[in-house]
Amino acid sequence: MKNPNCLYTLITGASTGLGKAFAIECARRKMNLILISLPDENLAKLSEILKQTYNIEVYYKETNLTDRKAVVDFANWATDNFSINTLINNAGIGGTQHFIDADPDYLDNMIQLNIRAMTLLTRLILPELKTQGKAYILNVSSLAAFSPVPYKTIYPATKAFIYHFTRGLEAELKDSSISVCVLNPGPIMTNSDVSKRINGQSFYIKLSIMSPEKIARIAVKKLLRGKSVIIPGFMSQLNAFFIRLVPENFRIFVGTRIFKRENGKKRIHENIDNRGKQPAWKQSDQKTVASQL
């Protein structure tokens, strides 16, 4: 029997990177948590640490959100057992690859997780949020949402979907008790793979890098203040301004130069170091790789 006086924040992709930072930031604010990630990502350990450190209630589920039934089952479990007033849709995958070289399953997983899981979970949790006096939805997009990006192709397209979906939903819920917000960060040092790719970029791009902890701190603060669009950090805000200012064809030209070089370095590295191994996306499928430019 759920307690209407005990409110929870639900965070997807909570075991690593930005999702973990969200969990810690919300716990620091004494928000009870429901965390979700793939199995075998030490979510139980994180949940126990947060529970003991911050004296809050923490529950977790480990499941694969690319599976539609898993999304529905998780949403039913969460709404049947908990009073939820905040939803943070953070889980996502992405990377740099020549589209023709990308495994179809990899592309499908990206679409199912970044788009379908986020959309379905929002829809299924929304009736619960509407029962609260005040509630919040935060969807994690990216600066990549503002422009096509060659050699990423699907990833920025999914982030553009998240951005436009969130702004549309915000307008629909404007007169309700629910604040809807989209987060558009630049590059984040979420894991060693992302760090390796970012470190191979130009000095200017490196200036835009922010830690997951700082982004989570800014995002939660502005979410609770009712901000609609959050672009954390001065450099990311400057980048967002120029992305919108520069003609699209020029953006595509620049993106091609940057990420073609990154893709070439990645393929050389994989040929040398990963012979006989599974592709990286299969080794760490659905780990949170939020907002990679």
C-alpha positions in Angstrom: 0.0 0.0 0.0 1.7 3.2 -1.1 1.9 6.2 1.3 0.7 9.4 -0.3 2.8 11.4 2.2 6.0 9.7 1.1 7.0 11.1 -2.3 9.6 9.6 -4.6 11.8 10.7 -7.5 12.2 8.1 -10.3 15.5 8.2 -12.2 16.3 6.0 -15.2 19.9 5.0 -16.2 20.8 5.7 -12.5 23.9 3.4 -12.1 26.6 5.5 -13.9 27.4 8.9 -15.2 24.8 11.6 -15.2 22.1 9.3 -13.9 24.2 8.4 -10.8 25.0 12.1 -10.3 21.2 12.8 -10.4 20.6 10.1 -7.8 23.3 11.6 -5.5 22.1 15.1 -6.0 18.4 14.2 -5.3 19.5 12.1 -2.3 21.4 15.1 -1.0 18.2 17.1 -1.2 16.5 14.4 0.9 14.3 13.2 -2.0 13.3 9.5 -1.8 14.4 7.5 -4.8 13.3 4.8 -7.3 16.3 3.9 -9.4 16.5 1.8 -12.6 19.3 0.5 -14.7 20.4 -2.7 -16.5 21.3 -5.7 -14.4 24.8 -6.2 -13.0 25.7 -2.5 -12.7 26.0 -2.4 -8.9 22.7 -0.5 -8.5 22.0 -2.4 -5.2 25.2 -1.1 -3.7 24.5 2.5 -4.8 21.0 2.3 -3.4 22.2 1.1 0.0 24.9 3.8 0.1 22.4 6.5 -0.6 19.9 5.1 1.8 22.5 5.0 4.7 24.3 8.2 3.9 21.3 10.5 3.4 18.7 8.7 5.5 16.1 8.4 2.7 14.1 5.6 1.2 15.6 4.1 -1.9 14.2 1.3 -4.1 15.6 0.0 -7.3 14.8 -2.3 -10.3 17.2 -3.7 -12.8 15.7 -4.3 -16.2 16.2 -3.7 -20.0 14.2 -0.7 -21.0 14.6 -1.5 -24.7 12.0 -4.2 -24.1 8.5 -2.6 -24.3 7.0 -5.1 -21.8 9.8 -4.3 -19.3 8.9 -0.6 -19.5 5.2 -1.3 -18.9 5.9 -3.8 -16.1 8.3 -1.3 -14.4 5.8 1.6 -14.7 3.0 -0.5 -13.2 5.2 -1.6 -10.3 6.3 1.9 -9.6 2.8 3.5 -9.7 1.2 0.7 -7.7 3.7 1.0 -4.9 4.9 4.5 -4.7 3.7 8.1 -4.7 5.9 9.7 -7.4 6.2 13.4 -7.8 9.4 13.6 -10.0 10.4 11.7 -13.1 13.9 12.1 -14.6 14.3 10.3 -17.9 18.0 10.0 -18.2 18.8 6.6 -19.7 20.2 6.7 -23.2 22.9 5.4 -25.5 24.9 6.9 -28.3 28.3 6.9 -30.0 30.2 7.7 -33.2 30.0 5.4 -36.2 29.7 5.4 -39.9 26.0 4.6 -40.4 26.7 1.8 -42.9 29.0 0.1 -40.4 26.5 0.3 -37.5 25.0 -3.0 -36.4 21.2 -2.8 -37.0 20.6 -4.1 -33.5 22.7 -1.2 -32.1 20.6 1.3 -34.0 17.4 -0.3 -33.0 18.4 -0.4 -29.3 19.2 3.3 -29.5 15.8 4.2 -30.9 14.0 1.9 -28.4 15.8 3.3 -25.4 16.2 7.0 -26.3 12.8 7.4 -27.8 10.3 4.7 -27.0 11.2 3.9 -23.4 11.3 7.6 -22.5 7.9 8.3 -24.2 6.1 5.3 -22.8 7.5 5.8 -19.3 6.4 9.4 -19.3 2.9 8.5 -20.5 2.5 5.7 -17.9 3.8 7.7 -15.0 2.0 10.9 -15.9 -1.4 10.0 -14.3 0.5 9.4 -11.0 2.2 12.8 -11.3 -1.1 14.5 -11.9 -2.3 13.3 -8.5 0.4 15.3 -6.7 0.1 18.9 -5.5 3.3 19.7 -7.5 5.2 17.4 -9.8 8.2 17.5 -12.2 9.4 15.9 -15.4 13.0 16.2 -16.6 14.0 14.7 -19.9 17.7 14.6 -20.8 18.4 15.7 -24.4 21.7 17.2 -25.7 23.2 20.1 -27.5 23.3 17.6 -30.4 19.5 18.0 -30.6 20.0 21.4 -32.3 21.7 20.2 -35.4 22.2 17.1 -37.7 25.5 15.4 -36.8 27.2 13.2 -39.4 28.7 10.0 -38.1 26.3 10.1 -35.2 23.1 10.4 -37.3 20.6 8.5 -35.1 21.8 9.9 -31.8 21.1 13.6 -32.5 17.9 12.6 -34.1 16.7 10.9 -31.0 17.8 13.9 -28.9 15.9 16.2 -31.2 12.8 14.0 -30.6 13.3 14.3 -26.9 13.7 18.1 -27.1 10.6 18.6 -29.3 8.5 16.1 -27.3 9.3 17.8 -24.1 8.5 21.3 -25.3 5.2 20.1 -26.7 4.3 18.2 -23.5 5.2 21.3 -21.5 2.7 23.4 -23.5 0.0 20.7 -23.0 0.6 20.7 -19.2 1.1 24.4 -18.8 -2.0 24.9 -16.7 -1.5 21.8 -14.6 0.6 21.2 -11.5 3.4 19.5 -13.5 6.5 21.4 -14.5 8.1 19.9 -17.6 11.8 20.5 -18.4 14.4 19.5 -21.0 18.1 19.4 -20.3 20.5 20.1 -23.1 24.1 19.6 -21.9 27.2 19.6 -23.9 30.0 16.9 -23.6 30.0 15.1 -20.3 32.8 12.9 -18.8 30.4 10.0 -18.1 32.7 7.0 -18.7 36.2 6.1 -20.0 34.9 5.6 -23.6 33.3 9.0 -23.7 36.4 10.6 -22.0 38.7 9.0 -24.6 36.6 10.4 -27.5 36.3 13.9 -26.0 40.1 14.1 -25.3 40.7 13.6 -29.0 38.7 16.7 -29.9 39.8 20.3 -30.2 40.8 22.6 -27.3 37.5 24.5 -27.9 35.4 21.4 -27.4 37.4 20.5 -24.3 36.5 23.9 -22.8 32.8 22.8 -22.9 33.3 19.7 -20.9 31.4 19.5 -17.6 31.3 16.9 -14.9 28.1 14.9 -14.3 27.9 16.1 -10.7 27.9 19.8 -11.8 25.3 19.3 -14.5 23.1 17.3 -12.1 23.4 20.1 -9.5 22.4 22.8 -12.0 19.6 20.7 -13.6 17.9 19.7 -10.3 18.1 23.3 -9.0 16.5 24.7 -12.1 14.0 21.9 -12.5 12.6 22.7 -9.0 12.4 26.4 -10.0 10.2 25.5 -13.0 12.8 26.2 -15.7 11.7 24.9 -19.2 15.0 24.5 -21.0 18.3 24.0 -19.2 21.6 24.4 -21.0 24.2 24.1 -18.2 27.5 26.0 -18.4 28.5 29.2 -20.2 30.4 27.4 -23.0 27.4 25.2 -23.7 25.1 28.2 -23.8 27.5 29.9 -26.2 27.7 26.8 -28.4 23.9 26.6 -28.4 23.7 30.3 -29.6 26.2 29.7 -32.4 24.6 26.4 -33.5 21.3 28.2 -34.0 23.0 31.2 -35.6 25.1 29.4 -38.2 23.5 28.0 -41.4 22.7 24.3 -41.2 24.9 23.3 -44.1 27.9 24.9 -42.5 27.1 23.0 -39.2 27.0 19.7 -41.1 30.3 20.6 -42.8 32.0 21.3 -39.5 30.4 18.2 -37.9 31.6 16.0 -40.7 35.2 17.2 -40.3 35.2 16.6 -36.5 33.4 13.3 -36.3 34.9 11.8 -39.4 38.3 12.2 -37.7 36.9 10.8 -34.5 35.4 7.8 -36.2 38.7 7.1 -38.1 40.6 7.1 -34.8 38.1 4.9 -33.2 38.2 2.3 -36.0 42.0 2.2 -35.8 41.9 1.7 -32.1 39.3 -1.1 -32.3 41.4 -2.9 -35.0 44.5 -2.8 -32.8 43.0 -3.4 -29.3 39.7 -5.2 -29.7 40.5 -8.1 -32.1 38.2 -11.0 -31.2 36.1 -9.0 -28.8 32.5 -8.0 -29.0 31.7 -4.5 -30.3 31.8 -1.9 -27.5 28.1 -1.3 -27.7 27.4 -5.0 -26.9 29.9 -5.0 -24.0 28.2 -2.0 -22.3 24.8 -1.9 -23.9 22.5 0.9 -22.6 25.1 2.4 -20.2 24.3 6.0 -19.9 26.2 7.9 -22.5 24.2 11.1 -22.2 25.0 14.2 -24.3 28.0 13.2 -26.2 28.8 15.8 -28.9 
